[in-house]
């Protein structure tokens, strides 16, 4: 299922979009899981990279039974659940329109002759004929899926669509690019990458803002809201999913890391103590070593402030003390290749354990659009580069006016 034509010989497939997924069977559920039966699911994806062709990754990673997808279509987006007429194309898998993914499996499509552009919304339709179990999904992508009855894949507008704030069965898009010429950075971490707190459907996540700042290459988003570095739920913990969600991403050259808030806060909701500074430092050290051993560049964020969290049990003196100690270590240890000081960018100067009021989404723990921009601006773009004789410019710069809502 990775067939190439002759014109791919000087190219390699690289990630243009990624979506980290979780199990629908976890105890902690921030978004209700669901299944489907005789329904079309239309999903908007925002590529960070451009290409004249695309291949699509679908996943049944947490499925307990085979998943059969009857029809898959890709298209350009007009707005909401409306696509650009004439751009829709059927996506094939090994030459077939129907594909079955085994439990725990993932498939990649045949190449599709459909141009995608950085910052321009791409629509993917999945028709699920039979009854599925609960779906492997991305639970807080800050994007809306549209679910309609029957096979409406490729339709100009879906009839009677229900709006759902999640993403199902999709794990990525790839495009062909000249070998070893593009910076493909992976934003690997928690909700501060996934975008919780930013405007739904507006593409104002910190990763989107960072992409708009880059002249060469791009960043794909593998954030999972609630994800921890050391402990499972929400999602597999960072050290467990590092290989799949960062190191093995096609074309990856850099890994940006933001973990820690949930290791320090989530335990308190269950009356448990937070992770210790020593445990987090040990975990971050392993993470940095594994990234370096694969020949990739690591960039670590300091842990953002969360003292104003409105959720019971999140904020504890022990957790706040551990955050300060770990941040001091991140800034001075030299374990990572570069540091971007999110804590400093986001904190209230008068109360550094709290988010600046103008950056607070309202829950004391997540950034709004302005805060996400400040997080992105904390990254020195010079640390996301290849030698100038290798780097190529992005084909299309993200356009703040091109949105699919």
C-alpha positions in Angstrom: 0.0 0.0 0.0 3.0 2.3 -0.5 3.2 2.1 -4.3 5.2 4.8 -6.0 5.3 6.0 -9.5 8.5 6.6 -11.4 8.4 10.4 -10.7 8.8 9.7 -7.0 12.3 8.3 -7.4 14.0 11.6 -6.3 11.4 12.2 -3.6 10.4 10.8 -0.2 7.1 10.9 1.6 7.1 13.2 4.5 4.4 14.1 7.1 2.3 17.1 6.2 -0.3 16.6 8.9 -0.6 14.4 12.0 -3.3 13.7 14.6 -2.4 11.8 17.7 -5.1 9.3 18.8 -6.3 7.8 22.1 -8.4 4.8 23.2 -12.1 5.3 23.7 -12.0 2.8 26.6 -10.0 5.0 29.0 -11.3 5.9 32.4 -10.6 9.6 32.0 -12.8 10.9 29.2 -12.7 14.6 28.3 -14.8 14.0 25.1 -17.4 11.2 25.0 -16.3 8.4 22.6 -18.7 7.0 20.0 -19.2 4.5 17.2 -20.9 4.7 13.8 -23.3 2.7 11.6 -24.2 3.5 8.0 -22.8 7.0 8.4 -20.5 9.4 6.6 -17.9 11.2 8.8 -16.6 14.4 7.2 -13.4 15.8 8.8 -11.4 19.0 8.2 -7.6 18.6 8.3 -5.2 21.6 8.1 -2.0 20.5 6.4 1.2 22.2 7.5 3.0 21.2 4.3 2.2 21.3 0.6 2.3 18.7 -2.2 0.9 17.9 -5.6 -0.1 14.5 -4.3 -1.1 13.1 -1.0 -1.4 9.8 0.8 -3.7 9.3 3.8 -3.1 7.4 7.1 -6.1 5.7 8.8 -5.9 4.0 12.2 -7.7 1.3 14.2 -5.0 1.4 16.9 -7.3 0.9 19.8 -10.0 -1.1 18.0 -10.9 -4.5 19.4 -12.4 -5.7 16.1 -11.6 -5.2 12.4 -12.7 -1.8 11.1 -14.2 -1.8 7.5 -14.4 1.6 5.8 -16.6 1.4 2.7 -15.6 4.6 0.9 -12.9 7.3 1.4 -12.9 10.6 -0.4 -10.7 13.7 -0.2 -11.5 17.2 -1.4 -10.8 20.9 -0.9 -12.9 22.7 1.7 -15.2 25.7 1.1 -16.6 26.2 4.6 -17.9 23.9 7.3 -19.1 20.7 5.7 -19.1 22.1 2.2 -16.4 21.1 -0.3 -15.2 22.7 -3.5 -17.1 21.1 -6.4 -14.9 19.1 -8.8 -12.1 18.6 -6.3 -13.4 15.5 -4.7 -11.5 12.3 -5.4 -11.9 8.7 -4.2 -9.0 7.4 -2.1 -7.9 3.8 -2.9 -6.0 1.3 -0.8 -4.1 -1.3 -2.8 -6.4 -0.4 -5.7 -9.6 -1.0 -3.8 -12.2 1.6 -2.6 -13.0 -0.4 0.6 -10.4 -1.1 3.2 -10.4 -3.2 6.4 -8.0 -2.3 9.2 -7.3 -5.1 11.7 -7.4 -4.4 15.5 -4.4 -2.3 16.5 -3.5 -1.7 12.8 -3.0 1.3 10.6 -3.1 1.6 6.8 -1.8 4.1 4.3 -3.6 4.9 1.0 -2.3 4.7 -2.5 -1.1 8.2 -3.7 -3.9 10.5 -4.6 -3.4 13.1 -7.4 -4.9 15.9 -5.3 -2.9 19.0 -4.4 -2.9 20.1 -0.8 -1.5 23.4 0.4 -0.1 24.5 3.7 -2.8 26.4 5.7 -5.6 25.5 3.3 -8.2 23.1 4.7 -8.5 19.6 3.3 -11.6 17.5 3.8 -11.7 13.8 4.3 -14.9 11.7 4.1 -15.2 8.2 5.6 -18.2 6.1 4.9 -18.8 3.5 7.6 -21.3 1.0 6.3 -21.5 -1.5 9.1 -21.8 -0.9 12.8 -18.4 0.0 14.4 -17.3 -0.3 17.9 -16.2 2.8 19.8 -13.8 4.7 17.5 -10.1 5.3 18.0 -10.0 9.1 18.0 -8.4 12.5 18.7 -10.5 13.9 21.5 -9.7 17.7 21.6 -8.4 18.7 18.1 -10.3 22.1 18.3 -11.9 21.1 15.0 -15.5 19.9 14.1 -16.4 16.7 12.5 -19.7 16.3 10.6 -21.6 13.0 10.8 -24.5 12.3 8.4 -26.6 9.3 7.6 -25.9 7.0 4.7 -23.1 7.1 2.1 -22.6 10.8 1.3 -18.9 10.6 0.7 -17.9 13.2 -1.9 -21.2 15.1 -1.7 -21.0 18.9 -2.1 -22.8 19.4 1.2 -23.8 16.8 3.8 -27.5 16.4 4.4 -28.6 16.5 8.0 -25.1 16.5 9.5 -24.5 16.4 13.2 -21.5 18.4 14.5 -19.0 16.6 16.8 -15.9 18.2 18.3 -13.5 15.3 17.7 -11.6 13.5 15.0 -12.0 9.8 14.2 -9.8 7.1 12.6 -7.4 9.7 11.0 -3.8 9.8 11.9 -2.0 11.7 9.1 -1.4 13.0 5.6 1.9 12.7 3.7 3.3 14.5 0.7 6.3 13.9 -1.5 9.3 16.2 -1.0 12.9 16.2 -2.1 15.0 14.0 0.1 16.5 15.5 3.3 15.6 19.0 2.4 12.6 19.8 4.6 12.5 20.6 8.3 9.7 18.4 9.6 9.3 19.2 13.3 6.9 17.2 15.6 5.1 19.1 18.3 5.0 16.3 20.9 3.1 16.8 24.1 -0.2 17.8 25.7 -3.1 20.2 25.4 -0.9 23.3 25.0 0.0 21.9 21.6 -3.3 20.3 20.7 -4.9 23.7 21.3 -7.4 23.4 24.1 -8.6 26.9 25.0 -8.2 28.4 21.5 -11.1 29.2 19.2 -12.8 26.1 17.8 -12.1 25.7 14.0 -10.1 29.0 13.8 -6.6 27.3 13.6 -5.1 29.5 16.3 -3.3 26.7 18.2 0.3 27.4 19.1 1.5 25.0 16.4 -0.5 26.9 13.7 1.0 30.2 14.8 4.5 28.7 14.8 4.0 27.4 11.3 3.1 30.9 10.1 6.5 32.1 11.4 8.6 29.5 9.5 10.1 30.2 6.1 11.5 26.6 5.7 9.7 23.4 6.6 6.8 23.0 9.0 5.6 21.5 12.3 3.0 18.7 12.6 0.9 18.5 15.7 1.0 15.4 18.0 -0.4 17.0 21.1 -2.9 15.1 23.2 -4.9 17.0 25.8 -4.4 15.5 29.2 -1.4 13.5 28.1 1.4 12.8 30.7 5.1 12.1 30.3 5.2 9.3 32.8 1.7 7.8 33.3 -0.9 6.5 30.9 -4.2 8.4 30.6 -5.0 10.5 28.9 -3.5 8.6 26.0 -0.4 6.4 26.3 2.3 8.3 28.2 4.9 10.3 26.4 7.8 7.9 26.9 5.6 5.1 25.5 4.3 6.9 22.4 7.6 8.7 21.6 8.6 6.2 18.9 5.3 6.0 17.1 4.2 9.7 17.4 7.5 11.5 17.0 10.6 9.4 16.1 8.9 7.4 13.3 7.1 10.3 11.7 8.2 10.3 8.1 10.8 13.0 7.4 11.0 14.1 11.1 14.1 16.2 11.9 13.1 18.0 15.1 11.0 17.3 18.1 9.4 20.0 20.3 8.4 18.8 23.7 5.8 20.2 26.2 4.9 17.9 29.1 4.6 18.1 32.8 1.4 20.0 33.7 -0.7 16.8 33.7 1.9 14.8 35.6 1.7 17.5 38.3 -2.0 18.2 38.2 -4.1 15.2 37.1 -3.2 13.0 40.1 -4.7 15.5 42.5 -8.1 15.0 40.9 -8.0 11.4 42.2 -6.5 12.4 45.6 -3.0 11.2 44.6 0.3 13.0 45.0 1.8 14.7 41.9 4.9 13.3 40.1 8.1 14.4 41.8 10.6 16.7 40.2 13.1 13.9 40.3 10.9 11.6 38.4 10.1 14.2 35.8 13.7 15.1 35.3 14.6 11.4 34.9 11.8 11.1 32.3 12.8 14.2 30.4 16.4 12.9 30.4 15.4 9.6 28.8 13.2 11.5 26.3 16.1 13.7 25.2 18.5 10.8 24.9 16.1 8.8 22.8 15.6 11.8 20.5 19.3 12.4 20.2 20.1 8.7 19.6 17.8 8.9 16.5 19.8 11.9 15.1 16.9 14.4 15.7 17.1 17.8 17.3 15.2 18.3 20.6 13.5 21.5 21.8 12.0 21.5 25.2 9.4 23.8 26.6 9.4 24.8 30.3 6.2 23.8 32.0 3.5 26.4 31.9 1.8 27.9 34.9 -1.4 26.4 36.3 -2.0 27.7 39.8 -5.3 29.2 38.8 -6.8 25.9 37.5 -10.5 25.8 38.3 -10.5 22.0 38.4 -10.6 20.5 41.9 -7.3 18.9 43.1 -5.1 20.2 40.2 -3.2 22.9 42.0 -1.2 21.7 45.0 1.9 23.2 46.8 3.9 20.1 46.0 3.0 20.3 42.3 3.8 24.0 42.0 7.1 23.5 43.7 8.0 20.6 41.4 7.2 22.8 38.4 9.6 25.4 39.5 12.4 22.9 40.1 11.9 21.1 36.8 11.8 24.4 34.9 15.1 25.4 36.5 16.6 22.2 35.4 15.2 22.4 31.8 16.6 25.9 31.5 20.1 25.1 32.8 20.9 21.4 32.3 21.8 21.4 28.6 20.1 18.0 28.1 18.0 19.3 25.3 19.4 21.0 22.1 17.3 24.1 22.7 14.8 25.4 25.2 11.7 27.6 24.6 10.6 29.3 27.8 6.8 28.9 27.7 6.5 29.4 31.4 8.1 32.8 31.2 6.1 33.8 28.1 2.7 32.8 29.6 3.1 33.6 33.3 1.6 36.6 35.1 4.7 38.8 36.1 3.0 39.6 39.4 2.1 35.9 40.2 4.4 33.6 38.2 2.5 30.4 39.1 -0.6 31.9 37.3 -1.2 32.4 33.6 -1.3 36.1 32.6 -5.0 37.2 32.7 -4.9 38.3 29.0 -3.7 34.8 28.0 -6.0 32.8 30.2 -8.7 30.8 28.3 -10.9 31.0 31.5 -10.0 27.9 33.3 -6.6 29.0 34.7 -4.9 26.1 33.0 -5.1 26.6 29.2 -4.1 29.4 26.9 -6.5 31.4 24.7 -5.6 32.6 21.2 -3.3 35.3 22.5 -1.6 33.0 24.9 -1.1 30.4 22.1 0.5 33.1 20.0 2.9 34.0 22.9 3.8 30.3 23.3 4.6 30.0 19.6 6.7 33.3 19.8 8.8 31.8 22.6 10.3 29.5 20.0 13.5 30.8 18.4 12.9 29.8 14.7 16.6 29.6 14.2 16.5 26.4 16.2 14.2 24.9 13.6 16.5 24.9 10.7 18.7 22.8 8.4 21.9 24.0 6.8 21.0 26.7 4.2 22.2 24.6 1.3 19.7 21.9 2.2 16.6 23.8 3.3 13.8 24.5 0.9 11.1 27.1 1.3 7.5 26.2 2.0 5.5 25.9 -1.1 2.6 27.9 0.4 2.6 30.1 3.5 -0.4 29.7 5.8 -2.9 32.4 5.0 -4.7 33.8 8.0 -7.7 34.4 5.7 -8.0 30.8 4.5 -10.1 29.0 6.9 -12.7 26.2 6.8 -15.2 26.6 9.6 
